[in-house]
Amino acid sequence: MTHYAVSVEHRFQMSPQRVYNLIIDMDEHRRILPRQFESLEVLEGGRGDGTVFRLTMNVMGNRTALVMTLKELEPGRIVQEQDGNAGITTTWELIPESEDRCILRLTSRFPDKPGFSGWVERLATSSMIRSIYKRELENIERYLSTGSAAK
């Protein structure tokens, strides 16, 4: 099966470790999710490698629930969330620039459906997901700077 990727990135004026800790801690992570994410329910663990969680999204009236397993591929730098049944993988890659600056790249890979309808879905999904992820990265910035995040 082929996949297509949607990616966004954001530069943070804060320590890479602060950003990383927010990504791997589901109690904190749920606070930065944009409004399209209706819920994040921890099923196993809750922080770091091996955490399993159910993520429910509602985008334009289409509700989707994913059961994601978190893996710290490179602790402190690369985290992967994957729903094997749906064929969706999201990778959070931290690129440290200094002790108090980093870039966070968020990339999701989705199954590529064949034909014209797959092409249309890929275009629509890419645009929507990119917008949602940009909001999520902005929420991370706001939450780590002020303690609260807009949806």
Secondary structure, DSSP 4 states (H G I P E B T S, - for coil): --EEEEEEEEEESS-HHHHHHHHHBHHHHGGG--TTEEEEEEEE-SBSTT-EEEEEEEETTEEEEEEEEEEEEETTTEEEEEETTTTEEEEEEEEEEETTEEEEEEEEEEE---HHHHHHHHHHHHHHHHHHHHHHHHHHHHHHHHS----
